[in-house]
Amino acid sequence: MFFPTDKNQTMLRRLFGKGALALLSSISAGVAAVCFIQNTAANAAPTKTTGNQKSAHESLKAEQPDAFHEIHHHIVHRRFKLAAERARVLAVKGHPKAQTVLGMLYQTGLGVEKDMKVAIYWLEKAAGHGLREAESYLGHLYAEGKYIEKDLDKAEHWLLKAAQHGERNAQLRLGLLYMDETWAKRDVRHAEIWLREAALQGSEEAKKELDKIPVVKAMEKRTQESARTYSTGLYSIKDSWAGYGEIIKSVNAASAATSGP
């Protein structure tokens, strides 16, 4: 930018006269003011994230592994201590699936010291969130009486919740429970209801058990309307836990290998 010095002013005065010199000085002063304002605004304005920067940030976020997926990975590869450590972090934050896994690990003593009280605590926490797998798992524990004292009333409580949420194994186990002749709440009609629902979801065992009920000769076919009603939500079915079966399989296999014959 041109600012007239004393030497330049003398030369300009000779060439253009005093009027031109005054005009040029005014223009220079105006330009300087505009530049000052622009620089100030640029420094004061917040930094905007460019499209490339935003894309890079999103990519970095997408590359970060899901916390629970890491737990699943550790269990499948039998790194139970690491799985328990990661599950505990999520469990205390209220993550139902992590609470379920942590309960399983305390039940079997994989990666942690076996403690059924702690196991039930975490499983009930998960079931309290309405996670049907946790509800079903608790129901089976109480029905079998292998790890904790057998309690068919508590088994019914948790199996019924899971069955109402559409958990097929819970529906089957609940149907069998209602057929138990040693139980005071034996109810063949309720047994038939839940065995039918399990059979509708493809349980072959449920179909065989239905044939054993005197009133039921065979499993009749449902109408298309009934099947459609079920598929669109006869129950308040929760989102399915896609990797649950794989976790159960890994935990059971490791537990069996630890306990021995």
PyMOL commands that set and color helices and strands:
alter all, ss='L'
color gray80, all
select helices_A, chain A and resi 6-16+18-44+51-63+67-76+80-91+96-108+116-128+132-144+152-164+168-178+188-200+204-212+224-231+244-259
alter helices_A, ss='H'
color red, helices_A
deselect
rebuild
show_as cartoon
